[in-house]
Each structure stands twice: as structure tokens, then as C-alpha cells.
């Protein structure tokens, strides 16, 4: 009898031990979320010594992968200024060194086209001259996505006139949004946010280590990490600034990376073609969130086409709601994953900053008397503009993308909309859309349509709990069967 009890005890112990081993393993694997990769993924080609018996050149490569030699200028401008592994750089479209990694446009296709991260190489020490090849393609410079030191090179504008800001300071916007409530779950780590405006002052200590070199599409081969006007720097500060001695308000996503794309020169005017090129450069560089400044015209066909391209690559594009009738860009047939989020700016009293078109605003964010970061040591200033509200929403999108890397851009947009605080009487309003954004709620709240996926990822009621329940059930059934068999045998022997 004691032997039979010993067998039963051992069986129960084995089942219990298996449960203890499997349950943590299942929970750990279910709860482990992939870490976003902060480096850019691009299409590229590795130059070889010869192709079909002839030395390679850009015209031939463009014909092979892009369908026409006239697109060689696009390849040139994506690689101008990049220092290759051998220390040289592209200066002549007809002279390519074997082993060079050439970044290609997104529609490149054919044998030899690769997709992934470029290997690290020497930092650029000079700017390449403009291409000598001709063609109808517009210049699209290649930004560097590695945060750098003080800006140098020909990309810096020769004269600067910063946009005026008030020294009167109010942190009402940052206090109202309380983004720090999200930081235990997400700080935007690994997410690249492109700021398409006047560039960003990368020398500011509050942005140290957060600003990539970027690009200047107004000159074709310059950098984006300088700023003469200040509007781009103000946007970047709202998105990713760190705390400093002068009490700078911390950005919404302080661990995000800013990719500055300058499409506005010292004259403070922007061209539609430059805006279009800037958006496509941001997408090619791997930005998953694109914040468009106030000088980007949604109604321009070239801009609309570039926004559609971004949406076809699962990018969250954030832009101010239109103040005039326009046809809102949409993604193409290849993708329903990209998102265009139209934002309205409000003041502390809920007053709208501009007269936006009715029923175009999807969410609102602070944009009147907002504390922003000034350029060239100006410190913290107070500014007004829809582009500031765009920046708050772009920072929030970075928080969500870092917290939920498996969500599409459309799902990120839905999180931002569905967690917003309604502005009037608990109802969606034609003027305010879903209401004031709520960064903490957008990261922490579990949405019904995501419950199954997020449960599986976190292990709360997901696959880990199910596996454990099944394992325990099987163990109890086995133990119960053994007890029944022992009792049956005992009765048979006793009878």
C-alpha cells in the first residue's frame, strides 16, 4: 500500500514540476516583445567590378533596376555625400568602386537588389558635388541616420533669421498632456521621427544624441541638422528634448531619434517639390513617423503623391488639418497599413488656433502659447502654430510604435484617436475630432480589437495561461485515473 501511495505521490510531483518549468517558459516567451531596431532599412546594391564585361556605372544600374537610365540622378542623390567603406565617395556617376553600397529608390527591383541595414562606415568628411548626369528625376539627397556631432559642411545656410518667439513661458501644454505617465511603458526608444520643416539645431544640448545628420533638399546635398528659422527645432524639442538646467520641457518621446529634413530655406518659404522630395527621403531613410511642418501643402499633387508613398510603407504621417478645401491623400492599392493623421491646434481654453475645414480635424493637441526650444542658445520660448500640435501627436505616435512594434500605422492612428479625451460633453465634435490626445492612455489602455493579440504578447490571459491550464488539467486527469485504478485493484483483491 505504501508503495502504491509512493508511486502516486511521485506522479503528482512530476506533474507539478512540469507545470513549474513550462509556465515560466511560456510566460517569458509570450511576454517578450521584439525590440525595435533604430537603424534604417533600405534597398541597396553592392557594386561589382564588372557587369556583362563592362565596368558598372549609374546609368546602367538605373536601367537594370529602375527601368530607365534617366533615373540615375535619383541613385546619385541618394548616395551623394556618403563616405563608403574604402573612404571614398560618389563624385562621378561613371566611376564606381567595387564593394560600394549604393542606396536605391524604394521601387528598385531585380537580381542583386538587397534590403536591410547598410554596414557601418566612416563618417562623411565632405559634401559631394551635384550630379553631372541629366534626367527628369528630382534631387533626393540621402540623409545619414546616425546622430552626429556639431554640424559641418555645405548644408548650413549662409544667413539665419530665426522665427520670433515670446520669452513669456508657460508649460500648460506639457502639464495638460502629462506624457510622463507613459514613460514607464514607453519613451519612444528605437523609433525614428522625421521632421520636415526648416531643419533642426543639432548642437543644442537638450537634443544631444537625438538628432541625425538628416538632409537638406533645398540644396540637393546638404545636411538637415542646422536651423536658421527655428520652427523645425521647436518641433523636434516637443518630440524628443531632454531636461536641462534651464528647465526645458521634456519631449513627449525623449528617447526617439529625430531625422531633420530641411525643405524650407532662410527665406522661410517652401516649394511643393522640395516638400515632396523631403517626404520621400524620410521614407527611404526608415522613418516610421513623419511630422510635416506648416509649409507643406496637402493640396499639391506632388506632395499628395509622396504622402501616398509614405502610407504604402506603413508610415504614420502627421500633418495639420487643412484650412482650405483639399482632397486628402490616400494610400495605394498595395497597402492599407499607412496612416495620415490630421491635427488641429488649441490653446489652454480650447480655442482653435486656425479655422480648419469642418470635419477634417481628427484629434487636437496644444498649439497656442506652447513652450518650445529656441535655436542658437535662445533657450525656451513661447510659440503658436499648428506645427506644434503636429509635433505633440508625432511624439505620441513614437511612444505607441515603441510600445507596440507589431502594430500597423493604421492601428497606431486608431490608438491615438480612440484614447483621446473628448472636448465637449463627452461626444466627438466636428471641430475637435476625437478630442485632446492622451499619450499615457494611448500606451497603457487595452483596446478591444487588440485584446487577443496583446494578450498573447503580454501573457495576461493569452497563450501562457491557456498552456498552463491545459497542462494542469492533463495532470489532474492522469492522477485521477491512477487513483481509480488503484482503488479498483484493491477492491478486486479484497473481493
N, C-alpha and C positions, 0 to 999 in steps of 0.2 A: 504493500500500500504506500509506504514511504517512497519507494522507487517511482511509483506512478505519479505521486504528487511532485517528486523532483523533476520528472520529465515535463509535466505541465508548467511548473514554475520556470523551467529553462525556456520553454516555448514562448511564454508571455514575456520573459526578459529579452529574448531575441527580437520579438516584435517591437517592444518598447524602444530598444536600442536603434533598430532600423528607423523608427519614426524620428528619433532624436537626430540621426545623421542626415536623413533625407530632407526633413523640414527646413533646417537652416540652409542647406544647399539650394533647395528650390526657392526659398525666400530671397537668398542672396542673388541668385541669377535673375529672378523676376524683378527685383528692386534695383538692379544695376542699370542705370541709363547710360547710353553712349555719350562720350564727351565730345562736344562739337570741336571740329578742327579749325583753328583760327586762320590757317593758311589758305590761300586761294587755290581752287581747282580750275584749270584752264585746258583748252585744247592746244596742243603744241606738236612740233615736228623737230626731229633731230637730224640736222644736216649731215649728209654723207659726202664722201669725196667726189663721187660721180653718179649721175643717173642717166642710164642708157648711153653710156660712153662719153657724156659731156659734163663739165663742172656745173654744179647747181647754181641757180640764180633765182631771184624773187619772182620774176615774170613766169618762169617755168613752173615754180612751186604753186603760184596762184592759178595757173591754168590747170594744174593737176588736181588741186584740192578745192578750188573755188569756182571752177568753170570758165575762167577768163583771165588772161594776163593783165587786163586793165585793173584788176583788184590787187595788184602787187603793192600799191601805195598803202592799202589797209594793213598788210603784213608789216610793211616798213614802219609805219607809225605806231603799231603795237609793240615794236621792239626797239625803236629809236631811244637812245639814252640808257638802255640796259647793258651792263657790262657782263660779258659772257665768262664762262669758267676759265678761259685762257687769258683773261684780262683785256681782250679786245672788245670792240663794239661795232654795231652795224652802221657804216657810213656810206657804203656804195652798194646799191641793190644787186650789182653784178658780181660782187666779191663776198662770198660766204665761206666761213671756215668750217671744216668737218668737225662735228661734235657740238656745234652751236644748237641751243634750244630756242626755236622760233615760236613765239606765241601766235596762234592762228585765230581768226574770227570764229564765232560760235557755229556758223553753218559749214565750216570746213569738213570735208569727208573724203575718205579714200584710204588705201593701204599706206600705212606709215603715220597716220594721224593718231596721236595719243591723247588721253585725257587723265589729268592728275595734277600733282603738285610739281612745280619746277624745282630742280635741285638747287640748294643754296649756292650762291656765287659771290664774287667780290662786289662791294657796294659801288654804285656809279660814282665816277670822279669827274665826269664831264658830260655835257649835253651834245648829242649828235646833231649835225646839220639837217636841214629839211631834205626830204627825198627829192631825187632828181627825176624819178620816173613820173610819168603823167598818167592821168586816168580820171574818171568821173567820181571816184570814191572820195569821200570827205576824210580829212585827217582824223585819226582816232588814236591819240597817244596812249602808251601803255603805262599805267601807274605802278609804282612799287608798293607792295602791300606790307612791307616791313616798316614798323615805326622807326623813324630815324632821328638824328640829332638836329642841330640848328640848320635851317635851310640854306642852301648854297646853289649856285648855278644861275643859268639864264632865265629860270622860271619866275624870279622875283620881279614884280613890276618896278619900273624906274621911279614912279612917284606915287605917293599914297595920300588919300584924303578920306579919313575914316568917317563912317556914318555917325552923326552926332547922337549921343545918348545922355540922359539926365543922371547927375550924380545922386539924385534922390533915390534911396534904396528901400525896397520892400520885398520881403521874402514870402509874400502871401501865396504866391503860386506854388512854391515848393512845400510850404506848410499845408496848403489845401490838398495837394496830391499825396503827401506822406509816402513817398516811394520807398523810404527806408523800411516800411512794413513788408516789402517784398524781398529784401536783401538776404534774409536767412535762407531763402529758396533759390534766388537768382540775382546776380549782379551784372548779367549780360556777358559773362565770360565766353570768349570764343566766337562772338558774333561781330561781323563787320558791318558798320553802318556808313553808307556813302552820303556825304553832304554835298549836294550840287548847288553851289552858290558862288561866293567870292573867294573861296579858299579858306584855310584855317591857319591861324598863327601857331605853328608847331613849337615855337620857342617858349611859350608860356608854361611856367612850372605846374599850373593846375591841369595841364593837358599832357604833361611829360609821360612818354611811353605809351600814349594812347592815340597818337596821330601818325598815320603812314605818310610817306612822301606824296602820294597821290599824283595828280596830273593837272595840267593847265591846257584846256582845249582851245583857248583863245589864241595861243601862240604855236600850238602844234607839238612842242616837245619840252614844255616846261614842267615845273613841279606845282603841286597844289598846296603845300604846307607853308605858304605865306599868305597874308591877307592885308589888303590896303583899305578895304571898306568896313570890315568888322562884322558884317551880317553873318557870314559863314562861321566865324569864330564864336559868335553869340549862339548860333545853333549847336555847334559842337560842344560848347560849355554846358548847355542844358542837357545834352545827351550823356556826356561822359566826363565832366570835370570832377576832379578830386578836391577834397577840402584843403584849405591853405590858411596861412597866417592872417590874411585879410578877410577871413570869414566868407570865402566864396561858396555859394550854394553848391552842394554836391549834385552831380548829374544824376539823371534817372537811372542810367545803367553804367555805373562808374568803371566797370571792368570791360566794357565794349571797346572795340577798335574803330576809330574814325578814319574813313577814307575820303580825303578832301578832293573834290573835283571842281576846279575853277572854270566857270563859264561866264563870269562877269569880270570885266576889266576895271581899271581905275576910273573909267568914265561912268561907272555904275549902271551901264546899260548892257543888256544881254541879247544875243541873237538866237533865233529859234534853232538854227543849225548847230550852234555851239551847245545848246541845251540838249538837243537830240544826241550829239556825239558824247556828251558827258554821261548821259544815262547809259548808253551802250558800253562806255568804258567801265562804268561802275559794275555793270553786269558781268563783263568779261573778267574783271578783277576778282569776282567772287563775293561781292556784297549781297547779303541776303535781305537787307533793309536799305531802302533808298529814300532819303529825305530831300524833297525838292524845294528850293527857295522860292521867293515870291516873284522872281523874274522869269520863271518857267511858264510858258503859255500853253495851257492844256488844249486850246483850240487849234493850235498849229498842227497840220497833218504830219510833219516830220517828227514832232515831239510825240504825238499820239502813237505813231508807228513804233518809236523807241520804247515807249511805255508798254505797248503790247508785247514787244520783245522781252522786256523785263518780266512781264507777267507769265510769259511762256517758259521762264526759267525759275519758277517758284519763288519769286521775289515779292516782298511786301513794299509797295511803292506808296509813300505818304506825301500828300500834297494838299495845299489849301483849297477849300471849296471854291468853285468859280463864282465870280461876281458879275459875269455876263453869260448869256446862253452859249453853251458849248455841247458838243457830243462827247460824252465821257469815253475815253479809250477802253477797249476790252481786249482780253487775251485771244489768241488764235485758236484754231481747232485742235492744236497739239496739246493744249494744256488747259485745265480748269483749276490749276493749283495756285496760280498767281493772284495777287490781290491789289486793288487800288483803293486806298482809304482816303476819303475826302474829309478835311478837318476844318472846323470853324474856331476862331479865337474869341475868347471872352475875357472880361475883366472880373474883379473881385465881386462886383454886384450882379454879375450875369449878363452885362451889356455886351452885345456882339461888337467886335472890332470893325467889321465891314458889313455891307449889305450883300450877303451871299444870296445866290439864286435859291428860291424856295425849294425845299425838299432835296437839296443836294448835300447838305451837311450830314455826315454820318455820326460823328462824335465831336465834342468840343474839348478844348484844353485852354489853359491860361495863355493870353497873348497881349494883354494890356498892362502896362506898368510892371513888367516882369524883370526880375534881377537877372542880368546876363553878364557874360565875361567880355571885357573890352580888350582891344589889341594893344600891343606895344606898351605894356605896363599901365594901361589906363585903369586897371582894377575892375571892380564890379560897377556896372551901370544899370540904369533902368530903361528899358526899351519897349516898344509896342510894335506888333506886326503879326500877321497870320503865320509867317515862317517860324515864329517862336512856338506857337501851338503845334505846328507840324513837328518840331523838334521833340516836344514832350511825348507826342504819340510815337515817334520813331524810337525814342528811348524805351518806351513801354513795349514796343514790338520786339526790341532786342532782349528785354527781360523774358518775354514769353518764348522766344525762339531758343534762348539758352536753357530755360527750364524744361521745355518740351521739344527737343530737337527733331522728333519724328513727325510733328505736325506740319501740314502744308501751310502755305501762306494764307490760303482761304480760311483755314481753321484758326490761324493766329488772328486774322481780322475778326472772326466771329467771337473769339475770346475777348478782344478789346471792346467790341460792341455790346456783347451780352452782359459784361460785368460793369458797364458804365452806370453812373448814378444819374437818374432822370432829373431834369432841371425843374420841371413844373408838374406838380400834382401827380407824381408817380407815373406819368404817361410819356410815351415818345412824342416829341414835338417836331413840327416841320422845320422850325428854325434851329433847333439844337440837336436833331437826330436822336440817337440813343442817350445822349447826355454827356456829363463830365466824366472823363476817363478815370479809372481807379486802378493804378498799377498793382497795388498789393492784391486786390481781388482777382485781377486777371491772371496772376500766377498761382494763387492759393486755391481759388474756388474750383470745384469739380463740376464739369458740365455733364448733363445727362447724356448727350450724344457721344461724349468721350469716356463715359464711365467704364465701359468694358475694356477699352484699350489702356486707360490709365490704371485701372485696377490690376491688369496683368503686369504692367510695368512696375507698380509700387508694391505688389504683393498683398494689398489690402483687399481681401475678398476675391483675389484673382486666382491664377493658376496654382500658386503656392498653397493657399488654403484648400483648394479642391484636391490637390495631390495628397495633402496630409489627411484629409477626411477619408479619402478612398483607402489610403494605407491603413489607417486605424480601423476602418470598417472590415477590411480583409483580415486583419489580425484578430479582431474580436470573433469573426465568423470561424476562423481556424481554431481559436481557443475553445469556443463553444462546442464545436464538433468533437474535439478531443475529449472534453468533459463528458459529453453524451456517450461517446464510445466507451470510456472507462466505466461509467455507471452501468451501461448495458452489459458489459462483460462481467462486472461484479454481480449483477443480478442473475446472470446466466450461470455463473459458477456457484452462487448461493442456492439457486434452484436445483 
